[in-house]
Amino acid sequence: MLKSANSRLGGHVLAEQLLIQGVDTVFTVPGESYMGLLDGLYDHRDAITVITARHESGASNMADAYAKLSGKPGICAVSRGPGATNATNGLHSSFQDSTPVILLIGQVPRGERGREAQQEVNHIDLFRPLAKWVIEIDSPDRIPEHVSHAFHVCQSGRPGPVVLVLPEDMLVEQTNVANARRVRLLETAVPERVADEIKERLQKAQRPLVLVGGPTWTQEAIDDMTKFVEDNGLPVLTSYRAQDRFDNRNDHYVGHCRYNERADLITASDLVIAAGPRLGQVTTAGYSLLDVPNPKQMLIHAHPSPDELGSVYAPDLAVSCTMPVLAKTLAGIEPVGGAAWKGWLSSARSEYLESIKPTSMSGDVNLSQIICWLSKTLPDDAIMINGSGNNSGWVHRFYQFRGLGSQLVTTSGSMGYAVPAAVSASYLYPDRDVVSVNGDGCFMMLGQEMATAVQYGLKPIFIVVNNAMLATIRMHQERDFPGRVVGTDLVNPDFAGLGRNYGAHAETVRRTEEFSPAFERARASGKMSLIEVFIDRNVLTPVLELGANI
């Protein structure tokens, strides 16, 4: 610790620790249980922006999106009880996505604990399954210690959320504690033998495959991985919702692992180099594409956390390191060549290119044509966001993602993410195109965060795909319980009218050819925009329609 400071309130100490750790934004819904922290943030209002969301779920999702795009921990502050439980939505996404987020929760005064005081919740028990570390700071003297540890934990190994619980009276108690130093993370390294082992296994392969995904990627790491892939003529798949980890326009990109998409490539491969993904349920089609625990394919698995390696699949070679370290190691390997699998790559790439061509679709709006148009029209630095639901299938299939951060999603598939994420993205990058694609059900979860966008002068473009139903659940009903549809029909508001009432430029699209001019008008409007797109109710996915093939 540094030299002791003058006596300060606990909340002021906490605000200063955030500043020392490089925090420039706090997403919040203010609450009376952490007034001491809010007062401390006032002293740093020129350095730390406080973004007031309209719902704690919105605030926690904004923090998650901020961390994904900035590479820094996202900070969210909420009040106890209802505020904290609302924030679990975004925190669960951060946990499953390995996103570094720190959630600050106000709590009842220490002397009132255990009496079920107003809105009292045992936040430690509540958040233990949803976070890497949860602690209640019981003395202002320990604020610098615990904040420093929180920044270490949320960014080390497999990144993830941390929760700090803050008793109301602790934040207004005086302390002479000194500030902590800024956190410096441990740098991982790959043993020299690993490069030789990877090369040796690659030389023996006939159908190798690189599967990229997971956390800790940087654009430099992607560039290094691209060099390794191109030097060796390797096909590249991305794990579920990690399509921005490799330029989809590159001739070596062959698709996205989403449920059974591109399953044939994984099952037919004889060497899988898994760079970063957890090899989770969606990527592996319910853990069916690789045998548990011993895959028939040779498996090289690299992940930032050693706890993740071997947790489901026993790799032939396990490498625990961050992706920049791994990619630099791979880029330095003497190329093997790739002649043995040239046809394997060519066939896989051709299949991918065929799959992203627009498909036929019932009704007057063809969503595949719209997403293809966006893919060709938007600049390379555009940020494409989607929430959950079947509508996301068109984005995943027909949009070609470019560099890191061109895709902003959750792997948990949490509904409502796309609106607050767009607010966060537009705040971070006000000069970039931010496009948020939402299903009608998904949009209604956190659509009120449009008010946050207006308040801070942000200009995301929201696309609301309206088919008046919860299409994903309807699809499962039709498959598993045909003729027994219940609970999935929606009666929606006039979304374009709703957007105008929030202050957005808003339009309605009922025919495919209406979309491109409406979108260009939205971009030119200079403010937040909403485009409501009506699609045929019979259309469920790019390949499924009611009564036709389900």
C-alpha positions as CSV (number, residue, x, y, z in Angstrom):
1,M,0.0,0.0,0.0
2,L,1.0,3.6,-0.5
3,K,1.5,6.3,2.1
4,S,-1.5,6.8,4.3
5,A,-4.1,9.3,3.2
6,N,-6.1,11.8,5.2
7,S,-9.3,10.6,6.9
8,R,-12.1,9.9,4.3
9,L,-15.5,8.4,4.1
10,G,-15.6,4.8,3.0
11,G,-17.6,5.6,-0.1
12,H,-15.0,8.2,-1.1
13,V,-12.2,5.7,-0.6
14,L,-14.1,3.2,-2.8
15,A,-14.6,5.8,-5.6
16,E,-10.9,6.7,-5.5
17,Q,-9.9,3.0,-5.8
18,L,-12.1,2.7,-8.9
19,L,-10.3,5.7,-10.3
20,I,-6.9,4.2,-9.5
21,Q,-7.8,1.0,-11.3
22,G,-8.6,2.9,-14.5
23,V,-12.4,3.0,-14.2
24,D,-14.0,5.7,-16.4
25,T,-17.6,4.5,-16.4
26,V,-20.1,3.2,-13.8
27,F,-23.5,1.9,-14.9
28,T,-26.1,2.2,-12.2
29,V,-29.6,2.6,-10.9
30,P,-29.0,4.8,-7.9
31,G,-30.1,3.5,-4.5
32,E,-30.2,4.9,-1.0
33,S,-28.1,2.0,0.3
34,Y,-24.9,3.3,-1.3
35,M,-25.2,7.0,-1.0
36,G,-21.6,7.2,0.3
37,L,-20.3,5.8,-2.9
38,L,-22.4,8.1,-5.1
39,D,-21.1,11.0,-3.1
40,G,-17.6,9.8,-3.7
41,L,-18.2,9.5,-7.4
42,Y,-19.3,13.1,-7.4
43,D,-15.7,14.1,-6.5
44,H,-14.5,12.3,-9.7
45,R,-17.3,13.3,-12.0
46,D,-14.8,14.7,-14.5
47,A,-13.0,11.4,-14.8
48,I,-15.7,8.8,-14.1
49,T,-19.0,9.0,-16.0
50,V,-22.1,7.7,-14.2
51,I,-24.6,6.2,-16.6
52,T,-28.1,5.9,-15.1
53,A,-30.0,3.0,-16.6
54,R,-33.8,2.5,-16.2
55,H,-33.5,-1.0,-14.8
56,E,-30.8,-2.9,-12.9
57,S,-30.9,-5.6,-15.5
58,G,-30.2,-3.0,-18.1
59,A,-27.3,-1.6,-16.0
60,S,-25.6,-5.0,-15.5
61,N,-26.0,-5.8,-19.2
62,M,-24.5,-2.5,-20.1
63,A,-21.5,-3.3,-17.9
64,D,-21.1,-6.6,-19.6
65,A,-21.2,-5.0,-23.0
66,Y,-18.7,-2.3,-21.9
67,A,-16.2,-5.0,-20.8
68,K,-16.5,-7.0,-23.9
69,L,-15.9,-4.0,-26.2
70,S,-13.3,-2.1,-24.1
71,G,-11.3,-5.0,-22.7
72,K,-11.6,-3.4,-19.2
73,P,-13.8,-4.6,-16.3
74,G,-17.3,-3.3,-16.5
75,I,-18.6,-1.7,-13.3
76,C,-22.2,-1.8,-12.2
77,A,-23.6,-0.4,-8.9
78,V,-27.1,-1.3,-7.6
79,S,-29.0,-1.2,-4.4
80,R,-29.8,-4.1,-2.2
81,G,-32.6,-6.7,-2.5
82,P,-34.7,-6.0,-5.6
83,G,-31.9,-4.0,-7.2
84,A,-29.4,-6.8,-6.7
85,T,-31.8,-9.6,-7.8
86,N,-32.6,-7.6,-11.0
87,A,-28.9,-7.3,-11.7
88,T,-28.4,-11.1,-11.7
89,N,-29.6,-11.2,-15.3
90,G,-26.5,-9.4,-16.6
91,L,-24.2,-11.1,-14.1
92,H,-25.2,-14.6,-15.3
93,S,-24.4,-13.6,-18.8
94,S,-21.0,-12.3,-17.7
95,F,-20.3,-15.5,-15.9
96,Q,-21.1,-17.7,-18.9
97,D,-19.3,-15.4,-21.3
98,S,-16.2,-15.1,-19.1
99,T,-16.6,-11.3,-19.0
100,P,-14.8,-9.2,-16.3
101,V,-17.5,-7.3,-14.4
102,I,-17.6,-5.9,-10.9
103,L,-21.0,-5.6,-9.3
104,L,-21.2,-3.2,-6.3
105,I,-24.3,-3.8,-4.1
106,G,-25.5,-1.6,-1.3
107,Q,-26.6,-3.4,1.8
108,V,-28.5,-2.7,5.0
109,P,-26.4,-1.2,7.9
110,R,-24.2,-3.7,9.7
111,G,-26.1,-3.4,13.0
112,E,-29.4,-4.4,11.2
113,R,-28.1,-7.6,9.6
114,G,-30.0,-10.8,10.2
115,R,-33.3,-9.1,11.1
116,E,-34.7,-9.1,7.6
117,A,-34.4,-5.4,7.5
118,Q,-36.1,-3.7,4.5
119,Q,-34.9,-5.3,1.3
120,E,-32.3,-7.3,3.1
121,V,-30.9,-10.3,1.2
122,N,-27.9,-12.5,1.9
123,H,-26.1,-11.5,-1.2
124,I,-23.1,-13.8,-0.6
125,D,-25.3,-16.9,-0.8
126,L,-27.3,-15.4,-3.7
127,F,-24.4,-14.6,-5.9
128,R,-21.9,-17.3,-5.0
129,P,-23.0,-19.5,-8.0
130,L,-23.0,-16.5,-10.4
131,A,-19.6,-15.0,-9.6
132,K,-16.0,-15.9,-9.3
133,W,-15.8,-14.2,-5.9
134,V,-18.3,-12.6,-3.5
135,I,-17.5,-10.7,-0.3
136,E,-19.1,-8.2,2.0
137,I,-16.7,-5.4,3.0
138,D,-17.3,-5.1,6.7
139,S,-14.8,-2.2,7.4
140,P,-13.8,0.8,5.3
141,D,-10.2,0.0,6.3
142,R,-10.4,-3.0,3.9
143,I,-11.8,-1.3,0.9
144,P,-8.5,-0.8,-1.0
145,E,-7.5,-4.5,-0.3
146,H,-10.8,-5.9,-1.5
147,V,-11.1,-3.7,-4.5
148,S,-7.6,-4.6,-5.6
149,H,-8.3,-8.3,-5.2
150,A,-11.6,-7.9,-7.1
151,F,-9.8,-6.4,-10.1
152,H,-7.2,-9.2,-10.0
153,V,-9.8,-12.0,-9.7
154,C,-12.2,-10.7,-12.4
155,Q,-9.4,-10.5,-15.0
156,S,-7.2,-13.5,-14.1
157,G,-7.5,-17.0,-15.4
158,R,-10.9,-17.4,-16.9
159,P,-12.3,-13.9,-16.5
160,G,-15.7,-13.4,-14.9
161,P,-17.8,-11.3,-12.5
162,V,-17.0,-10.4,-8.9
163,V,-19.5,-9.0,-6.3
164,L,-18.6,-6.6,-3.6
165,V,-21.4,-6.0,-1.0
166,L,-21.3,-2.6,0.7
167,P,-23.1,-2.0,4.0
168,E,-24.7,1.4,4.0
169,D,-23.1,2.6,7.2
170,M,-19.7,1.3,6.2
171,L,-19.7,3.7,3.3
172,V,-20.1,6.7,5.5
173,E,-17.6,5.7,8.2
174,Q,-14.3,7.5,8.4
175,T,-11.0,5.8,7.7
176,N,-7.3,6.7,7.3
177,V,-6.6,3.7,5.1
178,A,-4.1,4.3,2.2
179,N,-4.9,3.6,-1.5
180,A,-4.0,0.4,-3.2
181,R,-1.7,0.3,-6.2
182,R,-3.1,-0.2,-9.7
183,V,-3.4,-3.9,-10.5
184,R,-0.8,-5.5,-12.7
185,L,-2.0,-8.9,-14.0
186,L,0.2,-12.0,-14.2
187,E,1.5,-12.7,-17.7
188,T,1.2,-16.3,-18.8
189,A,3.7,-18.2,-20.9
190,V,3.7,-21.3,-23.1
191,P,6.4,-23.9,-22.5
192,E,8.8,-24.2,-25.5
193,R,7.9,-27.8,-26.0
194,V,4.2,-26.9,-26.7
195,A,5.1,-25.4,-30.2
196,D,7.0,-28.6,-31.1
197,E,4.2,-30.8,-30.0
198,I,1.6,-28.8,-32.0
199,K,3.7,-29.0,-35.1
200,E,4.3,-32.7,-34.6
201,R,0.5,-33.4,-34.3
202,L,-0.2,-31.1,-37.3
203,Q,2.3,-33.0,-39.5
204,K,0.3,-36.3,-38.8
205,A,-3.1,-34.8,-39.5
206,Q,-5.2,-35.3,-42.6
207,R,-8.3,-33.2,-41.6
208,P,-7.2,-30.6,-39.0
209,L,-9.5,-27.9,-37.7
210,V,-8.9,-24.8,-35.7
211,L,-11.8,-23.8,-33.4
212,V,-11.5,-20.3,-32.0
213,G,-13.6,-18.6,-29.3
214,G,-13.6,-17.8,-25.6
215,P,-12.1,-14.8,-23.7
216,T,-8.9,-12.8,-23.6
217,W,-8.7,-12.2,-27.4
218,T,-7.1,-9.0,-28.8
219,Q,-7.0,-7.9,-32.4
220,E,-3.3,-8.5,-32.3
221,A,-3.9,-12.1,-31.2
222,I,-6.4,-12.6,-34.0
223,D,-3.8,-11.3,-36.5
224,D,-1.3,-13.8,-35.1
225,M,-3.8,-16.6,-35.3
226,T,-4.6,-15.6,-38.9
227,K,-0.9,-15.9,-39.8
228,F,-0.7,-19.4,-38.3
229,V,-3.9,-20.4,-40.1
230,E,-2.8,-19.0,-43.5
231,D,0.8,-20.3,-43.2
232,N,-0.6,-23.8,-42.7
233,G,-3.7,-23.7,-44.9
234,L,-6.1,-24.5,-42.0
235,P,-9.9,-24.2,-41.9
236,V,-11.2,-22.2,-39.0
237,L,-14.5,-22.5,-37.2
238,T,-15.7,-20.2,-34.4
239,S,-17.4,-21.4,-31.3
240,Y,-21.0,-20.3,-30.5
241,R,-21.4,-16.6,-30.8
242,A,-17.7,-16.0,-31.2
243,Q,-17.7,-15.1,-34.9
244,D,-15.7,-11.9,-34.4
245,R,-12.7,-13.9,-33.3
246,F,-11.7,-14.4,-37.0
247,D,-12.6,-12.4,-40.1
248,N,-15.5,-14.3,-41.7
249,R,-14.4,-12.9,-45.2
250,N,-11.0,-14.7,-44.9
251,D,-10.7,-17.7,-47.3
252,H,-9.9,-20.0,-44.3
253,Y,-13.1,-19.2,-42.4
254,V,-15.6,-22.1,-42.8
255,G,-18.4,-21.3,-40.3
256,H,-19.9,-21.0,-36.9
257,C,-20.6,-23.8,-34.4
258,R,-24.2,-23.3,-33.4
259,Y,-26.1,-26.4,-32.3
260,N,-25.6,-28.7,-35.3
261,E,-24.3,-26.2,-37.7
262,R,-21.0,-27.4,-39.2
263,A,-21.1,-30.5,-37.0
264,D,-19.9,-32.5,-39.9
265,L,-16.5,-30.8,-39.9
266,I,-15.9,-31.5,-36.2
267,T,-17.0,-35.1,-36.4
268,A,-14.9,-35.7,-39.6
269,S,-11.8,-34.0,-38.3
270,D,-8.8,-35.9,-36.9
271,L,-7.2,-32.9,-35.1
272,V,-9.1,-30.1,-33.3
273,I,-7.0,-27.2,-32.1
274,A,-9.5,-25.5,-29.7
275,A,-8.1,-22.0,-29.1
276,G,-10.0,-20.4,-26.2
277,P,-13.5,-21.9,-26.2
278,R,-14.9,-23.9,-23.3
279,L,-16.3,-26.5,-25.7
280,G,-19.7,-25.9,-24.2
281,Q,-23.1,-27.4,-24.8
282,V,-24.2,-25.3,-27.9
283,T,-20.8,-25.4,-29.6
284,T,-20.6,-29.2,-29.3
285,A,-24.3,-29.9,-30.0
286,G,-25.1,-31.1,-26.6
287,Y,-21.6,-32.6,-26.1
288,S,-22.3,-35.0,-28.9
289,L,-19.6,-34.0,-31.5
290,L,-16.7,-35.0,-29.3
291,D,-16.8,-38.2,-27.2
292,V,-16.8,-37.6,-23.4
293,P,-14.3,-37.8,-21.9
294,N,-12.0,-39.1,-24.6
295,P,-12.6,-37.6,-28.1
296,K,-11.8,-39.8,-31.0
297,Q,-10.2,-36.7,-32.6
298,M,-6.8,-35.6,-31.5
299,L,-7.6,-32.6,-29.2
300,I,-5.3,-29.7,-28.4
301,H,-7.2,-27.4,-26.0
302,A,-6.0,-24.0,-24.9
303,H,-7.8,-21.9,-22.3
304,P,-6.9,-19.2,-19.9
305,S,-8.0,-21.3,-16.9
306,P,-6.4,-24.6,-16.1
307,D,-9.7,-25.6,-14.3
308,E,-11.4,-25.5,-17.7
309,L,-9.0,-28.0,-19.3
310,G,-10.2,-31.5,-18.9
311,S,-13.4,-30.5,-17.2
312,V,-15.4,-32.3,-19.8
313,Y,-13.0,-33.5,-22.5
314,A,-9.6,-35.0,-21.8
315,P,-7.2,-33.2,-24.3
316,D,-4.2,-34.8,-25.8
317,L,-2.4,-31.5,-25.2
318,A,-3.6,-29.0,-22.7
319,V,-2.3,-25.4,-22.7
320,S,-3.3,-22.9,-20.0
321,C,-2.6,-19.4,-21.2
322,T,-4.2,-16.2,-22.6
323,M,-5.0,-16.1,-26.3
324,P,-2.4,-13.4,-27.2
325,V,0.3,-15.7,-25.8
326,L,-1.1,-18.8,-27.6
327,A,-1.5,-17.0,-30.9
328,K,2.0,-15.6,-30.8
329,T,3.3,-19.0,-30.1
330,L,1.4,-20.5,-33.0
331,A,2.4,-17.8,-35.4
332,G,6.0,-18.6,-34.7
333,I,5.7,-22.3,-35.6
334,E,7.5,-23.2,-38.8
335,P,4.7,-23.9,-41.4
336,V,3.7,-27.5,-42.1
337,G,2.3,-26.5,-45.5
338,G,-1.3,-27.8,-45.8
339,A,-1.1,-29.8,-49.0
340,A,-2.7,-32.8,-47.3
341,W,-5.8,-31.0,-46.4
342,K,-6.1,-28.5,-49.2
343,G,-9.3,-30.2,-50.6
344,W,-10.7,-30.4,-47.0
345,L,-10.4,-26.6,-46.7
346,S,-11.7,-25.8,-50.1
347,S,-14.8,-27.9,-49.7
348,A,-15.6,-26.5,-46.3
349,R,-15.1,-22.9,-47.5
350,S,-17.4,-23.5,-50.5
351,E,-20.1,-24.9,-48.3
352,Y,-19.9,-21.9,-46.0
353,L,-20.1,-19.4,-48.9
354,E,-23.1,-21.3,-50.3
355,S,-24.8,-21.1,-46.8
356,I,-24.7,-17.3,-46.6
357,K,-26.5,-16.7,-49.9
358,P,-30.1,-15.4,-49.3
359,T,-32.7,-18.0,-49.1
360,S,-36.4,-18.0,-50.0
361,M,-38.9,-17.0,-47.3
362,S,-42.7,-16.7,-47.1
363,G,-44.2,-13.3,-46.9
364,D,-43.3,-9.9,-48.2
365,V,-40.2,-9.5,-46.1
366,N,-37.1,-11.7,-46.7
367,L,-35.0,-11.3,-43.6
368,S,-32.0,-13.1,-45.2
369,Q,-31.8,-10.5,-47.9
370,I,-31.9,-7.7,-45.3
371,I,-29.1,-9.2,-43.2
372,C,-27.0,-9.9,-46.4
373,W,-27.5,-6.2,-47.4
374,L,-26.4,-5.0,-44.0
375,S,-23.3,-7.3,-44.2
376,K,-22.3,-5.8,-47.5
377,T,-23.2,-2.2,-46.6
378,L,-22.0,-1.6,-43.1
379,P,-18.4,-0.5,-42.6
380,D,-15.8,-2.8,-41.1
381,D,-15.9,-1.2,-37.7
382,A,-19.7,-1.5,-37.4
383,I,-20.9,-3.3,-34.2
384,M,-23.7,-5.8,-34.9
385,I,-25.7,-6.8,-31.8
386,N,-28.4,-9.4,-31.4
387,G,-30.4,-10.7,-28.5
388,S,-31.9,-14.1,-28.1
389,G,-34.5,-16.0,-30.0
390,N,-34.9,-17.4,-33.5
391,N,-34.4,-14.0,-35.1
392,S,-30.7,-14.2,-34.1
393,G,-30.3,-17.2,-36.5
394,W,-30.5,-14.8,-39.5
395,V,-27.8,-12.6,-38.1
396,H,-25.5,-15.5,-37.2
397,R,-25.9,-17.1,-40.6
398,F,-26.0,-14.2,-43.1
399,Y,-23.8,-11.5,-41.5
400,Q,-20.1,-11.7,-42.0
401,F,-18.3,-10.4,-38.9
402,R,-14.9,-8.7,-39.3
403,G,-12.6,-7.7,-36.5
404,L,-12.8,-8.1,-32.8
405,G,-15.8,-6.3,-31.3
406,S,-17.8,-6.4,-34.6
407,Q,-20.1,-8.8,-32.8
408,L,-21.7,-8.1,-29.4
409,V,-23.8,-11.0,-27.9
410,T,-24.2,-13.3,-25.0
411,T,-23.5,-17.0,-25.2
412,S,-26.1,-17.6,-22.5
413,G,-28.8,-16.4,-24.9
414,S,-30.3,-14.0,-22.3
415,M,-33.3,-12.2,-23.7
416,G,-33.3,-8.4,-23.6
417,Y,-29.5,-8.0,-24.0
418,A,-29.5,-6.3,-27.4
419,V,-31.0,-3.0,-26.2
420,P,-28.8,-2.2,-23.2
421,A,-25.7,-3.6,-25.1
422,A,-26.4,-1.1,-27.9
423,V,-26.6,1.7,-25.4
424,S,-23.2,0.7,-24.0
425,A,-21.6,0.3,-27.5
426,S,-22.9,3.7,-28.7
427,Y,-21.6,5.3,-25.5
428,L,-18.1,3.7,-26.0
429,Y,-18.0,4.3,-29.8
430,P,-20.3,7.2,-30.7
431,D,-18.8,7.5,-34.2
432,R,-19.3,3.8,-35.2
433,D,-22.5,2.2,-36.6
434,V,-24.2,0.3,-33.8
435,V,-27.0,-2.0,-35.1
436,S,-29.1,-3.9,-32.6
437,V,-31.4,-6.7,-34.0
438,N,-34.2,-7.7,-31.6
439,G,-37.1,-10.1,-31.7
440,D,-40.4,-8.5,-30.6
441,G,-40.4,-10.6,-27.3
442,C,-36.7,-9.9,-26.7
443,F,-37.1,-6.2,-27.3
444,M,-39.9,-5.8,-24.8
445,M,-37.7,-7.2,-22.0
446,L,-35.4,-4.1,-21.7
447,G,-36.7,-1.8,-24.5
448,Q,-37.1,1.0,-21.9
449,E,-33.3,1.5,-22.1
450,M,-34.0,3.5,-25.2
451,A,-34.6,6.3,-22.7
452,T,-31.0,5.9,-21.5
453,A,-29.8,6.3,-25.1
454,V,-31.7,9.5,-25.5
455,Q,-30.6,10.9,-22.2
456,Y,-26.9,10.6,-23.2
457,G,-27.3,11.6,-26.8
458,L,-26.5,8.2,-28.2
459,K,-27.5,7.0,-31.7
460,P,-27.9,3.2,-32.0
461,I,-30.2,1.8,-34.6
462,F,-32.7,-0.7,-33.3
463,I,-34.3,-3.3,-35.6
464,V,-37.3,-5.0,-34.2
465,V,-38.4,-8.1,-36.0
466,N,-42.1,-8.5,-35.4
467,N,-43.9,-11.8,-35.9
468,A,-46.2,-11.4,-32.8
469,M,-44.9,-14.5,-31.1
470,L,-42.1,-16.1,-29.1
471,A,-40.9,-18.0,-32.1
472,T,-38.2,-20.2,-30.4
473,I,-40.7,-21.6,-27.9
474,R,-43.4,-22.0,-30.6
475,M,-40.9,-23.9,-32.7
476,H,-40.3,-26.4,-29.8
477,Q,-44.0,-26.7,-29.1
478,E,-44.7,-27.6,-32.8
479,R,-41.9,-30.1,-32.8
480,D,-42.5,-31.8,-29.4
481,F,-46.2,-31.2,-28.7
482,P,-47.8,-30.5,-32.1
483,G,-51.2,-28.8,-32.0
484,R,-50.8,-27.9,-28.4
485,V,-49.7,-24.3,-28.6
486,V,-50.0,-22.2,-25.5
487,G,-48.4,-19.0,-24.1
488,T,-46.4,-18.0,-27.2
489,D,-48.7,-15.5,-28.9
490,L,-47.9,-11.8,-28.4
491,V,-50.0,-8.7,-28.7
492,N,-47.4,-6.0,-29.4
493,P,-47.5,-2.2,-29.3
494,D,-46.8,0.0,-32.3
495,F,-43.0,-0.3,-32.0
496,A,-42.4,2.5,-34.4
497,G,-44.8,4.7,-32.5
498,L,-43.2,3.7,-29.3
499,G,-39.8,4.6,-30.7
500,R,-41.0,8.1,-31.7
501,N,-42.4,8.6,-28.1
502,Y,-38.9,7.9,-26.8
503,G,-37.5,10.4,-29.2
504,A,-36.2,8.1,-31.9
505,H,-36.4,8.4,-35.7
506,A,-38.7,5.5,-36.4
507,E,-40.0,3.7,-39.5
508,T,-42.0,0.6,-40.3
509,V,-41.0,-1.9,-43.0
510,R,-43.5,-4.3,-44.5
511,R,-41.6,-5.2,-47.8
512,T,-38.0,-6.2,-48.3
513,E,-37.3,-3.4,-50.7
514,E,-38.4,-0.8,-48.1
515,F,-35.7,-1.7,-45.7
516,S,-32.5,-0.3,-47.3
517,P,-33.9,3.3,-47.8
518,A,-35.4,3.2,-44.3
519,F,-32.1,2.2,-42.9
520,E,-30.2,4.9,-44.8
521,R,-32.7,7.5,-43.5
522,A,-32.1,6.2,-40.0
523,R,-28.3,6.6,-40.4
524,A,-28.8,10.1,-41.7
525,S,-31.2,11.1,-38.9
526,G,-28.4,11.9,-36.5
527,K,-30.2,10.3,-33.6
528,M,-31.4,7.0,-32.1
529,S,-33.5,5.1,-34.6
530,L,-35.9,2.2,-34.6
531,I,-37.0,0.2,-37.6
532,E,-39.9,-2.2,-37.1
533,V,-39.8,-5.1,-39.6
534,F,-42.9,-7.3,-40.0
535,I,-42.2,-10.8,-41.1
536,D,-44.7,-13.6,-41.9
537,R,-45.9,-15.4,-38.7
538,N,-45.3,-18.8,-40.3
539,V,-41.6,-18.2,-40.6
540,L,-39.6,-19.5,-37.6
541,T,-36.0,-19.8,-38.8
542,P,-34.1,-19.5,-42.1
543,V,-35.0,-23.1,-42.7
544,L,-38.2,-23.8,-40.8
545,E,-41.8,-22.6,-41.4
546,L,-45.0,-23.6,-39.7
547,G,-46.9,-26.2,-41.7
548,A,-44.1,-26.7,-44.2
549,N,-41.2,-28.4,-42.6
550,I,-41.9,-28.7,-38.9
